[in-house]
Amino acid sequence: MRYFVTIGDRTIQVELTGDNAVIDGEASTVELRNVAAGALHHLLVDGKSHPFLARASGNGRWDIRLDGIRHEASVVDARTRAIREMTGRDNAPRGPRPVRAPMPGMVVRVEVEPGQRVTPGQGVIIVEAMKMENELKADGGGVVSRVHVTAGQPVEKGVVLIEFETEDA
């Protein structure tokens, strides 16, 4: 089976057959194990160990933590990729997902403004909820396109606080 794995702006082609994989044209022996029926996985590639956390976030997207760094990956098979290319679905803008309020609270401080570049993991807004200040961060690099709230404004759970566009948009 052939898959296309996209992390950031890099796409890797992976062909799997049993315990063998061809990764961007290079043959490897692989073994993937789920550890303790949770999000913790163990990947062995040509004898080198790679423990990581992975959670599906829907529609072929995965949140992955490897060596303490968060990555967002998209995994699609060859058929799905071909359909998306034909329909133009992959031409949608990419960038960090919008920052949403994780629970009802009060905006304490907005740390970015429209047009500002952000890096993955950069704090963009502080929301107080349940007497605790929570720093919300961008999940990827991009440019702030819109800030929907101001300091002192109450927010409900799930409300979009900040939106982004890709850096090259």
Secondary structure, 3 states (H helix, E strand, C coil): CEEEEEECCEEEEEEEECCEEEECCEEEEEEEEECCCCCEEEEEECCEEEEEEEEEEECCEEEEEECCEEEEEEEEEHHHHHHHHHHCHHHCCCCCCCEECCCCEEEEEECCCCCCEECCCCEEEEEEECCEEEEEECCCCEEEEEECCCCCCEECCCCEEEEEECCCC
